Amino acid sequence: MAAQLNPTAQKVIQTLSGQSTLLMRMRVLSFGKNYDVMDPNQTVLCQVGLDAKQNVKGALIGSAVSQVAGGYVGRWAQRSLSYTYIVRDAEGVAALEIRKGSGGNQAEFLVVDPQTNVQLGKIDLKRSLIGGLKASWVAPDGQAYMHTKGNIIRRKYKIVDPNGSEVGHVRHKILAIRDVWELQLQSQVNHLYSALFATVLDFEKKT
């Protein structure tokens, strides 16, 4: 699959492949929703983000609906919008897109190379009425590759394979560092897929 991807996407895959531990940090001074994916020394390896225009539009719609119908409905309206996250390399060059379809409590995120039209897979996300999140990474052939187990809201959960074996886990690393969390991965998993999976879940738990 990697050979069919554009060169920037291939570079991102190669950069992440040797990292058993990744740190994820949300940029505080940003009008969009932007994350840096880093190695343990906090060297940026790639970036995942939603531009300011899409983020502000969603926030305005959510706020307007909340004033009329209440906070829960406002958050649902904001989550229901379609939008596109961009995956970039460390220098900010676009590599991949994560395209969210419409849907508030259930949504599909397609991970696509926009240059070659190759689909890497999709993330199916379901939200319960009490705030829980469940998600699965599904390959283009329809087979599940990984899913979540544990408390996503607290950023303490496992990533498990279809047999239930742990292939990675996410947790806060240092509470004194704002919005920095740790993703530890087994060597046999695709580290790019795992990083995108964890980042999408973190985006979604905030709304």
C-alpha positions in Angstrom: 0.0 0.0 0.0 2.8 2.5 0.9 4.2 2.3 -2.6 0.9 3.6 -4.0 0.9 6.7 -1.8 2.4 10.1 -2.6 6.0 10.7 -1.5 5.1 12.9 1.4 2.7 10.3 2.8 5.4 7.6 2.4 7.9 9.9 4.3 5.5 10.3 7.2 4.9 6.5 7.4 8.7 5.9 7.4 9.3 8.6 10.1 6.7 7.1 12.4 7.5 3.4 11.8 10.6 3.3 14.1 8.9 5.0 17.1 7.5 2.8 19.8 6.4 5.8 21.8 4.8 8.9 20.4 3.8 12.1 22.2 0.7 14.0 21.0 0.3 17.7 21.8 -2.6 20.1 20.9 -1.4 23.5 19.9 -2.9 26.0 22.4 -2.4 29.1 20.4 -4.2 28.0 17.3 -7.6 29.0 15.8 -7.9 25.6 14.2 -7.7 22.2 15.9 -4.1 21.2 15.4 -1.9 18.5 16.9 1.8 17.8 16.7 2.8 14.2 16.7 6.3 14.0 18.4 9.0 11.5 19.4 9.9 11.2 23.2 12.3 14.2 22.8 9.3 16.3 21.6 10.7 16.5 18.0 7.7 17.0 15.7 7.3 14.1 13.3 4.1 15.0 11.6 1.0 17.3 12.1 -2.7 16.7 12.0 -5.1 19.6 11.9 -8.4 21.2 11.1 -8.1 24.7 9.6 -9.4 27.8 11.4 -12.2 28.4 8.9 -13.8 25.0 9.5 -13.2 25.0 13.2 -14.7 28.5 13.7 -17.7 27.6 11.5 -18.5 24.6 13.6 -18.1 26.6 16.9 -20.4 29.3 15.6 -23.1 26.8 14.5 -22.8 24.9 17.8 -23.2 28.1 19.8 -26.1 29.4 17.8 -28.0 26.1 18.2 -27.2 25.9 21.9 -28.9 29.2 22.5 -32.1 28.0 21.0 -32.2 24.3 21.8 -29.7 23.8 24.7 -26.1 22.7 25.0 -26.5 19.0 24.1 -28.2 19.8 20.8 -25.7 22.5 20.1 -22.8 20.1 20.5 -24.6 17.5 18.4 -25.1 20.1 15.6 -21.4 21.0 15.7 -20.4 17.3 15.6 -22.8 16.7 12.7 -20.9 18.8 10.2 -18.7 17.3 7.5 -15.1 18.5 7.6 -11.6 17.5 6.5 -8.4 17.2 8.7 -5.1 17.5 6.9 -2.1 15.3 7.8 1.2 17.0 7.1 4.8 16.1 7.5 7.1 17.9 10.0 7.7 20.8 7.5 4.0 21.3 7.0 3.6 19.7 3.6 0.2 18.0 3.1 0.3 14.2 3.0 -3.1 12.8 3.6 -6.7 13.8 4.4 -9.1 12.6 7.0 -12.6 13.2 5.7 -15.4 13.2 8.2 -18.9 12.5 6.9 -22.0 14.0 8.4 -23.2 12.5 11.6 -23.4 13.6 15.3 -23.4 10.5 17.4 -22.3 8.1 14.7 -19.8 9.2 12.0 -17.3 7.8 9.4 -13.8 9.2 8.8 -12.2 8.3 5.5 -8.4 8.4 5.4 -7.4 9.2 1.9 -4.4 10.1 -0.2 -5.8 13.1 -2.2 -3.1 12.8 -4.9 -3.4 9.2 -5.8 -7.0 8.6 -4.6 -5.8 5.6 -2.5 -8.0 5.0 0.6 -6.0 3.7 3.5 -9.1 2.8 5.6 -11.8 4.4 7.6 -12.6 5.1 11.3 -16.1 4.2 12.4 -17.0 6.2 15.5 -20.1 5.8 17.8 -21.0 8.0 20.7 -23.3 6.9 23.5 -25.9 9.1 25.1 -23.9 9.2 28.3 -20.7 10.5 26.6 -18.8 7.2 25.9 -16.9 6.8 22.6 -16.2 3.6 20.7 -14.2 3.5 17.5 -12.9 0.9 15.0 -10.3 1.3 12.2 -11.7 -0.6 9.2 -9.5 -1.6 6.2 -10.7 -0.9 2.6 -11.7 -4.5 2.3 -14.1 -4.1 5.2 -12.0 -6.0 7.8 -11.6 -4.4 11.3 -7.9 -3.7 12.0 -8.1 -2.2 15.5 -10.6 -0.8 18.0 -10.7 1.0 21.4 -11.1 -0.4 24.9 -11.3 1.8 28.0 -11.9 5.4 28.9 -11.3 7.7 25.9 -12.6 10.8 27.8 -9.8 10.5 30.3 -7.3 9.6 27.6 -6.6 6.2 29.2 -7.5 3.4 26.9 -6.1 0.5 25.0 -6.0 -0.1 21.2 -6.7 -3.7 20.6 -6.7 -6.0 17.5 -9.7 -8.0 16.4 -8.7 -10.8 18.7 -8.7 -8.5 21.7 -4.9 -8.4 22.1 -3.4 -5.1 23.1 -1.3 -3.4 20.3 -1.0 0.0 22.0 -2.3 2.2 24.7 -2.9 5.9 25.3 -2.5 7.8 28.6 -1.5 11.2 29.9 2.3 11.3 30.3 2.9 14.4 32.4 -0.1 16.2 33.8 2.0 19.4 34.3 2.4 19.7 30.5 -0.9 20.9 29.0 -2.5 18.6 26.5 0.5 16.3 26.1 -0.3 12.6 26.0 1.5 9.4 25.2 0.8 6.7 22.7 2.8 3.5 23.1 2.7 1.0 20.3 3.7 -2.6 19.6 6.2 -3.1 16.8 3.7 -5.1 14.6 1.1 -2.4 14.2 1.0 0.4 11.6 2.1 3.4 13.6 0.6 6.0 11.2 -2.8 4.4 11.4 -2.5 4.2 15.2 -1.5 7.8 15.5 -4.4 9.0 13.3 -6.8 6.8 15.1 -5.8 8.2 18.5 -5.8 11.8 17.2 -9.3 11.6 15.7 -10.6 10.2 19.0 -9.0 13.1 20.9 -10.6 15.6 18.5 -14.0 14.0 19.0 -14.0 13.8 22.7 -13.8 17.6 22.9 -17.3 18.2 21.4 
